[in-house]
């Protein structure tokens, strides 16, 4: 039996895998499909009648080209542009705009995020190189720690028979050796991190544990705001490792703010359209979004592209392993982490999978 045309059209519209927006001759939103609701983080009911360019920020001059396409009744293709919504970090996308039949001046706008596929291809080779580098660093860390312990012990023995003036030098030796040992232990931790034992995790419990711990520790001088979606489904992950991720990000924001302090916002929301595409063509939906947002000075421009790589740090005496460890944990969770940063607003965004149907947990 053939389905009625209207039913078929609705099914096709709802099944489109990319965000699709219908706009009228005045560039106002007429309708959006479910993928666009997720991309814009708003319902179709709330979006109808809104000027489309109030909801979308496109890093390209489109008005003239769109007007020409509308006047001539032809399609418009715009590749490799950053598209943001104001509520989330911009993604590199391809845009397609096509005229609608029987709708004077009406157009359909298709948004195809492509940033993730390119980054995943690039990150595969980077991770292979990083894995080799970390393996070598882990071996060296193990070998260096023993003689360092001997140096520190010798300095402490010498200090027993020295004057107060000379004690300053032995204290310096002991302090510096301890600092180096701490760095080497972080290198070993990075290399020895076990695979996540995944289960159903309430991410808000994890965020609350990280927040309470930070407020009596590294972020005691900060104000931490909770901005949660209470209906968010559970994450498929390892609660302890995710706690380590959030704690590292909060500590990073607090250290960037300096002694004067500032505000950190923990934000969660659901974005159905977010899908990770791997270089081998496979993919996974990552609808659960967690953002750690701070109002600090922002990341140094020269480091933005490499901030998740090992031994890259913008702070004096920074090890460059904290964010690399965060990236490794999220990658092991089949998730995605990204960052956008300008002075006064830095957003670390984590995208995670839901608990799959019929999943058997290692631990909650």
Secondary structure, DSSP 8 states (H G I E B T S, - for coil): ----HHHHHHHHHHH-SSEEEEE-TTSBEEEE-HHHHHHHTS-HHHHTTSBHHHH-EESS--HHHHHHHHHHT--EEEEEEEEE-SSS--EEEEEEEEE-TTSTT-EEEEEEE-HHHHHHHHHHHHHHHHHHHHHHHHHHHHHHHHHHHHHHHHHHHHHTTS-HHHHHHHHHHHHHHHHHHHHHHHHHHHHH------EEE-HHHHHHHHHHHHHTTTTTTEEEEEE--TT---EEE-HHHHHHHHHHHHHHHHHHH-TT-EEEEEEEEE-TT-EEE-TTS-EEE--EEEEEEE-SS---GGGGGGTTSTT--SSTT--S-HHHHHHHHHHHTT-EEEEEEETTEEEEEEEE-B--TT---S--
